[in-house]
Amino acid sequence: MSTPQQRPAAPREDVVDELHGVAVPDPYRWLEDAGDERTVAWSAAQDEAWAAWAATLPGRARLERRVRELMATGSVGTPVHRGAREFRTRREPTAEHGVLLVSDGDGSRVLVDPVALDPSGTTTLDAWRPDVEGDLVAYQLSEGGSEESVLRVLDATTGEVVDGPIDRARYSPVAWLPERAGVKAFYYVRRLPPERLPEHERQYHRRVYLHVVGTDPDTDVEVFGDGRSMTNYYGVWTSRDGRWLVVTSSDGTAPRNDVWIADLSAGDPARPEFRTVVEGRDANTSAWVGRDGRLYVFTDLDAPRGRLAVADPHAPQVENWSDLVPQGPALLDDVAVLDGPDLPEPLLVVGWTEHAVSSVTVHDLATGTRLEGAAGRVELPGTGSIGGLVGRPEGGHDLWFSYSDTTTPAHVWHLDGRTRELAVESAPPGAVQVPAVVSRLLEYPSLDGTVVRLQVTARADLLDADGVPRRSAPTILYGYGGFGISLSPHYAPDALAWVEAGGVYAVANLRGGGEEGEDWHRAGMRGHKQNVFDDFHAAARFLIARGFTTPQQLCVHGGSNGGLLVGAALTQEPALFAGVVCSAPLLDMVRYELHGLGATWSEEYGSAAVAEEFGWLHAYSPYHRTVEGTAYPAVLFTVFDSDSRVDPLHARKLCAALQHATSSDPAVRPVLLRREKDVGHGARSVSRSAGLVRDTLAFAARATGLELKD
């Protein structure tokens, strides 16, 4: 086998592009082609090098066993009610995947079990949606980690598939219409047929269609999307009575979208006449019509932390909006209506986050006024995160949501709007012994003085009563910092296993994320991306200065956009870290738009086709920032061959560049690539997850000096 000391050589070619007057060398361009025989040979040699190094890592088997134990909580989803039926997901403690269940008067039974369909465990349930009556369920499966969802419809009584498959339905929402004269139909999103498109555009060009169950999907009527950007994503929503249709459109992952509404009672559902709710504004907006007939508008327009407005759906334009819940000091996350006949007045339940920690308040639905005193708040079980405020679609006094924190796997809680009693509705099916840990939310200044927050978790014996570390310890610093995504407190088996073994686990809420609202996101995107990296470097220095760790004991970890983050960290501040785990990363920021779903991310990062934006990208692109003779930390790239979001070519190219450039001893600080087949960027089986965690933690332990024993 190859070893890190004999790492596979990657030829450097004299490939240089001139972009906007700048010479941009690209010596490993050939590694972009996964089918090139040189790439195949190089990748096989990397596999051997990783296997040889992994065989030397102590504690891998014990780590995997402990991670599996911590994952053996299983999981249970928030219930979705349709008529007399209840739908939810559930994963048993030893199961590879969760299943979709239905419960009714005949008991509970499995509707979709990915493992029964594919015993290899590489098929995932991507989405599901029951119809208005609860008779049918539209569900989407993908194979081998591809996320290329195929949509089918099954009968909730018999479990038999009655419609589909409908392909090209990746990321498709489903919005059902009520049954009329025995006809079931729904709106959904599908890409155009590939034969109508150039090969490099086939993953784009989505449209909204109307599908009648039991008919040929190739005859579906296109109702929206023609003539718009090829990288647009669309959302669809219908009211329970089938009167109202809402369509949203965003260009890629841009933090703005347009919204239209149509009154389907006024015409043919296949030819809806849309009115504009909001168009051309630099804001994110969603809208729906409530059971009271008002149009509800959830938006960050002129409110970066979010507000809830109402309007007449017949006059839905921005100038007609009236705030129901104005912007507050916390981030507005979610709302749900309780309007059952047993309530003295309809209520609006509002979910918030402040510095990534959740809270829930109760308001008068008519005015939006928060109720006074204890009646106006819901006491959550701890300092953690809630998800999905869900009521009954026909109305009522019941509300469900999930709750999780650092040591608590997600439970489903039920709120009775009449009594305000909060109780566990469903607990995960498995019981585990969670280690005694302590979590603290700390603050630190970034390079420019901006206050950033850091969630630090450690074993109780490592911290004193004030949260001050008793000694330095091997530490993993995790971050993401992009796309407005928030990193909130939640149950994480990988973090718990690391902390239990004696390490510290820290999560930084960097600019670019959504923890403090849209302004926080925009302070870390496009031309401000360096702020994200500065925040991350400042987090590392803070942990070192406070005595939590040392540069020789610090490993950074990130995936996807977080892979870009740690790629920038290792090329900008190589002396600050002992180890780097870089998973499914973006790393060649000059050419990222040409691969995977990169073209949909230009609003987040900028485009190399624009001179100014090329300047931003080239300045921090990790692949272009490697410097020969630098003592780089130990680096592990983890990639997945079926990743259709972020092409593994990014990791291949930087891996080759670092192996060439580093002056570190490869027997101590190797640059390695761990590759998996038949798995992609998203969901995976429990055993695949446990294996990945095992290897990344064992690598981090070796890099930071954490002693693991078999």
Sequence and secondary structure as in RCSB ss.txt:
>XXXX:A:sequence
MSTPQQRPAAPREDVVDELHGVAVPDPYRWLEDAGDERTVAWSAAQDEAWAAWAATLPGRARLERRVRELMATGS
VGTPVHRGAREFRTRREPTAEHGVLLVSDGDGSRVLVDPVALDPSGTTTLDAWRPDVEGDLVAYQLSEGGSEESV
LRVLDATTGEVVDGPIDRARYSPVAWLPERAGVKAFYYVRRLPPERLPEHERQYHRRVYLHVVGTDPDTDVEVFG
DGRSMTNYYGVWTSRDGRWLVVTSSDGTAPRNDVWIADLSAGDPARPEFRTVVEGRDANTSAWVGRDGRLYVFTD
LDAPRGRLAVADPHAPQVENWSDLVPQGPALLDDVAVLDGPDLPEPLLVVGWTEHAVSSVTVHDLATGTRLEGAA
GRVELPGTGSIGGLVGRPEGGHDLWFSYSDTTTPAHVWHLDGRTRELAVESAPPGAVQVPAVVSRLLEYPSLDGT
VVRLQVTARADLLDADGVPRRSAPTILYGYGGFGISLSPHYAPDALAWVEAGGVYAVANLRGGGEEGEDWHRAGM
RGHKQNVFDDFHAAARFLIARGFTTPQQLCVHGGSNGGLLVGAALTQEPALFAGVVCSAPLLDMVRYELHGLGAT
WSEEYGSAAVAEEFGWLHAYSPYHRTVEGTAYPAVLFTVFDSDSRVDPLHARKLCAALQHATSSDPAVRPVLLRR
EKDVGHGARSVSRSAGLVRDTLAFAARATGLELKD
>XXXX:A:secstr
   GGG         EEEETTEEEE TTGGGG TTSHHHHHHHHHHHHHHHHHHTT TTHHHHHHHHHHHHTT E
E   EEETTEEEEEEE TT SS EEEEEETTEEEEEE HHHH TTS EEEEEEEE TTSSEEEEEEEETT    E
EEEEETTT  EEEEEE S TT  EEEEEEETTEEEEEEEEE  GGGS GGGTT  EEEEEEETTS GGG EEEE 
TTS TTEEEEEEE TTS EEEEEEEETT S  EEEEEEGGGS TTS  EEEEE S SS EEEEE TTS EEEEE 
TT TT EEEEEBTTB SGGG EEEE   SSEEEEEEEE  TTSSS EEEEEEEETTEEEEEEEETTT  B SGGG
GEE  SSSSEEEEEE  TT  SEEEEEEEETTEEEEEEEEETTT  EEEEE  S       EEEEEEEEE TTS 
EEEEEEEEEGGGB TTS BSS   EEEE    TT        HHHHHHHHTT EEEEEE TTSSTT HHHHHTTS
GGGHHHHHHHHHHHHHHHHHTTS  GGGEEEEEETHHHHHHHHHHHH GGG SEEEEES    TTSGGGSTTGGG
GHHHH  TTSHHHHHHHHHH GGG   TT    EEEEEEETT SSS THHHHHHHHHHHHH  S TTTS EEEEE
ESS  SS   HHHHHHHHHHHHHHHHHHHT     
